[in-house]
Amino acid sequence: MQHVLRPFAPADTDAVVALWEECGLVRPWNDPRRDIARKLTVQPELFLVAEDVDDPARPVVGAGMAGFDGHRGWVNYLAVRPDVQGTGLGRTFMAEFERLLTDLGCPKLSLQVRAGNERVIGFYESLGYADDHAVSLGKRLISDD
């Protein structure tokens, strides 16, 4: 299985939403299609997908978004199709996001993992990420209802 990372294209929307649903990333209060539309207005070049060049029936096997606000970089919605997990594709995504953000002058990359998702926390720890001992707070400014 050969994977190629490339920028997201609008034609990828259905496949990416299906991937995020398959990986359990979608929540009722977040409309993934609206999140995609929002990302395409801000640093769309940091929205990547991974294609399986050998499987034209289900080519999108991974996707993720990154961003840089001038202070910190962030990764969101990183997902790798379950049957492809463990192949190094997640590491490839993170290495590419780190490269792209470093090129933008980003001094630190942060990410959030839902509490209790120990497998994913272990993945990021294996890449050198550590608990910042910070509490993430949020407030919805625009409802997706």
C-alpha positions in Angstrom: 0.0 0.0 0.0 1.6 3.3 -1.1 0.4 6.5 0.5 0.8 10.0 -0.9 0.1 13.1 1.1 -1.4 16.0 -0.8 -3.5 19.1 -0.1 -7.2 18.6 0.6 -9.5 19.2 -2.5 -13.2 20.0 -2.2 -13.9 16.7 -4.0 -12.5 14.9 -0.9 -15.2 16.2 1.4 -17.4 13.1 1.5 -14.5 10.7 1.9 -12.9 12.8 4.7 -16.2 13.2 6.6 -16.7 9.4 6.3 -13.1 8.8 7.5 -13.6 11.1 10.5 -16.9 9.3 11.3 -15.2 5.9 11.0 -12.5 7.0 13.4 -14.9 8.5 15.9 -13.8 12.1 15.6 -17.2 13.6 14.8 -19.3 15.0 17.6 -23.0 16.1 17.4 -22.1 19.7 18.2 -19.5 19.9 15.4 -20.7 19.8 11.8 -17.6 18.4 10.0 -18.7 19.9 6.7 -18.8 23.3 8.3 -15.4 22.7 9.9 -14.0 21.8 6.4 -15.5 25.0 4.9 -14.0 27.1 7.8 -10.6 25.5 7.3 -10.6 26.3 3.6 -10.8 30.0 4.5 -7.7 29.9 6.8 -4.4 28.2 5.8 -6.0 25.6 3.5 -2.5 24.5 2.5 -2.3 23.0 6.0 -5.2 20.6 5.4 -3.8 17.4 4.1 -5.1 14.0 3.0 -3.3 10.8 2.4 -4.2 8.8 -0.7 -3.8 5.1 -1.2 -2.6 5.1 -4.8 -3.3 1.4 -5.2 -7.0 1.6 -4.1 -9.1 3.8 -6.4 -12.3 2.6 -4.7 -11.4 4.1 -1.3 -8.4 6.3 -2.0 -8.5 8.6 1.1 -6.9 6.7 4.0 -6.0 9.7 6.2 -6.7 13.4 6.8 -5.7 16.1 9.1 -5.7 19.9 9.6 -3.0 22.0 11.0 -2.8 25.8 11.7 -0.5 28.4 13.1 -1.8 31.5 14.9 1.5 33.3 15.2 2.1 31.9 18.7 1.4 28.1 18.6 0.7 25.5 15.9 -2.2 23.1 16.3 -3.2 19.8 14.7 -6.9 18.9 14.6 -9.0 16.1 13.1 -6.0 13.9 12.4 -7.4 10.5 11.4 -6.0 7.4 9.7 -8.4 4.7 8.5 -8.5 1.9 11.1 -7.2 -0.8 8.7 -4.2 1.4 7.9 -3.3 2.4 11.5 0.1 1.1 12.6 1.7 1.5 9.2 3.5 4.7 10.0 1.0 7.0 8.2 0.2 8.9 11.4 3.9 9.5 11.9 4.2 10.7 8.3 1.4 13.2 8.8 2.9 14.6 12.0 6.3 14.9 10.5 4.9 16.8 7.5 2.8 19.1 9.8 5.9 19.7 11.9 7.9 20.5 8.8 5.3 22.9 7.4 4.8 24.6 10.7 8.5 25.0 11.3 8.8 26.6 7.9 6.2 29.1 9.0 8.3 30.0 12.1 6.1 28.1 14.6 8.0 27.6 17.8 5.7 25.0 19.4 3.0 22.5 18.2 0.1 21.7 20.5 -2.7 19.3 20.1 -5.7 18.0 22.1 -6.7 14.4 22.6 -10.0 13.5 24.3 -9.5 12.3 27.9 -9.5 8.5 28.1 -8.1 8.0 24.6 -5.0 6.3 25.9 -4.0 4.6 22.6 -3.8 8.0 20.8 -2.1 9.6 23.8 0.5 6.9 23.6 0.9 7.5 19.9 1.7 11.1 20.4 4.0 10.4 23.4 6.0 8.0 21.1 6.6 11.1 18.8 7.9 13.2 21.7 4.8 15.0 22.7 4.1 15.4 26.5 1.3 16.5 28.7 1.6 20.3 29.1 -0.3 20.1 32.4 -2.8 22.6 31.1 -6.6 22.4 31.1 -8.3 23.0 27.8 -11.4 25.3 28.1 -13.7 26.1 25.3 -16.7 28.3 24.5 -18.8 27.9 21.4 -19.1 31.2 19.6 -21.0 30.0 16.5 -23.5 27.1 16.8 -23.4 24.4 14.1 -27.2 23.7 14.7 
